[in-house]
């Protein structure tokens, strides 16, 4: 992508309406645009980040047997009345021209369960794992913190269907491990804690995936003995680690980026989701639910990976791996930059080229704000030496790389 052909218009000044680091930097760098409180447009750069996160999620969900589908966001109200959740305060509701009542989905148990009923009749149909990446809606009383608490949001939700509680328990552990892989691949592995939370109606505990951040809304208590954490609701009920009993827990702020629940038979009972066991007896299906917010994850990454100049994307989720800058309008410089640009495209390494007629200072500032992992600079000075200047976003040092060695060096720093 050439900068001159992109939908990028950066801002120097902080965004007045932004109440968080992620909102400020993502808006200033043209990744997102705010339409109203808690509602954002994802611009081309932002969409590429979301696509990269979604790809990681898909790979890990597919690896544990997930089958992707896409469910409606508009739900018939009677489905929610059946589970007695129609009057939940966070629901957006609407009526059609013929007075049909609808709910805008903030979760999808009311849709996935009757759908699964059409495909599950026998124990031979189980287990079944279905997931989607879908827009959801919550009537948040106070949308805040950029992408971390919104009224319209992207969510990956996986639902699992089992013949027994034991089978659900086993799969729950598989999902836990898959989630930890996702956070690790997104650059958050060392900052993510598997956290005990209240279980609601379904089990003693649910579990959250909390990312350590000073800007986080949640308070968690870390057990350094077993590397688990508990949230403040659990601490109010018991003062020790539910896993190992350790009472010396360290308080920290964190961002909840995912959660998993054992739903048990609550929804299968409501919708009559049964199966015939090996003795031809009707049994209720056991269910699990596993949520993860790609956009919330994007916001959490920015909250953690930034400096006073802008974003510092982990290479796995960055919209482009390379940010190429050409300085001056000399034909030799542009010719060299074009050659470098074409070479990276040929080798399927994503690159954005700042080909604008702008000052060096403006181009460097934009490169820092946008936050691509590797910056390359072509100038009269470098061209005379048959070289390109290379700098990693998170480092201050620059070094000259011979053009003939550039691809190899770039692959090396990108870990290819």
Secondary structure, DSSP 8 states (H G I E B T S, - for coil): -BGGGSS----SS--TT--SHHHHHHHHTTSEEEEETTEEEE-HHHHHHHHHHHHHHHHHHHHTT-EE----SEEEHHHHHHTT-TT-TT-EEEE-TT--EEEE-SS-HHHHHHHHHTT--BGGG-SEEEEEEEEEE---SS-BTGGGB-SEEEEEEEEEEESSHHHHHHHHHHHHHHHHHHHHHTT-GGGEEEEEEE-TTT-SEEEEEEEE-TT-SEEEEEETTTTEEEEHHHHHH-SS-TTT-----EEEEEEEEEEEEEEETHHHHHHT-EEE-TTS-EEE-EEEEEEE-HHHHHHHHHHHSEETTEE---TTT-S-SEEEEE-S--HHHHHHHHHHHHHHHHTT--EEEE-SS--HHHHHHHHHHHT-SEEEEE-HHHHHTTEEEEEETT---EEEEEHHHHHHHHHHHHT-
